[in-house]
């Protein structure tokens, strides 16, 4: 139910090219992060850092493109 609702909410919203590029990578990292046991703190933090880095890269690229 939730998944179908989320698809309806985001239907018709177009992602920027840079988001389309990085979205599969971020999604994969999130899945790997979620599969780890909660006691694997360092490994989970490593995934979180990678995801935040990519999200910051997206924002920076979109910001730069807004001035192009």
Secondary structure as the mmCIF struct_conf table of DSSP 4:
data_model
#
loop_
_struct_conf.conf_type_id
_struct_conf.id
_struct_conf.beg_label_comp_id
_struct_conf.beg_label_asym_id
_struct_conf.beg_label_seq_id
_struct_conf.end_label_comp_id
_struct_conf.end_label_asym_id
_struct_conf.end_label_seq_id
HELX_RH_AL_P HELX_RH_AL_P1 UNK A 2 UNK A 10
TURN_TY1_P TURN_TY1_P1 UNK A 11 UNK A 12
HELX_LH_PP_P HELX_LH_PP_P1 UNK A 13 UNK A 16
HELX_RH_AL_P HELX_RH_AL_P2 UNK A 17 UNK A 35
BEND BEND1 UNK A 36 UNK A 36
TURN_TY1_P TURN_TY1_P2 UNK A 38 UNK A 39
HELX_RH_AL_P HELX_RH_AL_P3 UNK A 41 UNK A 66
TURN_TY1_P TURN_TY1_P3 UNK A 67 UNK A 67
#
